Amino acid sequence: MGMQNFAPEFQTPEQYIIDITYHIWEERGVGLIHQWYAADSPVRTPHVVTNSVDAVVRHTLDTMHEFPDRELLAEDVIIGDKTKGFYSSHRVRSTATHLGDGAFGPVTKRSITMLAIADCLCRDNQVVEEWLIRDQAAIALQLGIEPEKYGQALGANNPDAYAIGNEAMRRRWVNPNGLAIIGDQTIANSIIQTYDVMWNEKNLQVMMEGYDRAVRFEGFSGQLCYGRSHTGNIFRGIMASIPDGRFEPYHIIVHQQTENAVRVALRWSYCGTHGGYGRFGEPGGSPLAILAISHFELRDGLIKNEWVLMDETSVYAQMAAHHLT
């Protein structure tokens, strides 16, 4: 169903996502973006929303200049069928060398590994909407830059872009027709319920029921840990900074294949006030919106592997912008 009106060279949704990424980035076919992105395709990130294919081309060229040897390695593409086309959640591990001046400052010649997740709605052989997160904080750390200072500079240089408030931020992530569930509803509801109890009730004890004891967690700022306790500590640091924060899910895919683990992709937000000490330092009372995408692999109904991407440099930018307005 998902491949109606797609070019015959693309046999599956996974092939479409992987191949167009390869042709654009590694074969340097930047002009192909005009073919594979709709002219007014919105691309939403925690930093900005663009609404033109020309903006996609410009940002791609900027990144290629800064990291000209970047290779994009598809770790997973989680697919959900839509009535027309398909929805994909593409987790990409990239290797690159900082060889051009750009968003991360003068050339350092340092090698980095970056993780990104791109959620795309695709139909008629084009990407028509995209929600994108890159772990900018992890990139900064590998280049010898403090993520907090990097984010503060973003907010100070363009306060109007970051002091827009939580509601405007969350609208970048929200699904206009309410929560969308693609795939097994029982599994989807179990994941959402686990996150709801953790993030909204601040009850990490629920991890005993929903997480494998040997869970592997990979998260923002390049964090990697194992086990429920260490994973919970990472979540607790954010909750401590934003104690009144509310979790809200927008889109979830449950993808089941007999030869693979059950895989889940969830787009969500956590919005509130910087009211406590925690991961983001001394509380300043600013509204903070975290836009996030999580991937899960399940074993025997429990979360065995979890990836959580949020862009912490955007959070620091919001804090800095709030204090300037």
Beta strands, then each sheet from edge to edge (+ up, - down):
strand 1: 43-44
strand 2: 49-50
strand 3: 71-81
strand 4: 86-97
strand 5: 111-123
strand 6: 126-134
strand 7: 180-182
strand 8: 211-219
strand 9: 223-226
strand 10: 246-255
strand 11: 262-273
strand 12: 287-299
strand 13: 302-310
sheet 1: 2+ 1- 6- 5+ 4- 3+
sheet 2: 7+ 10+ 11- 12+ 13- 8- 9+
end
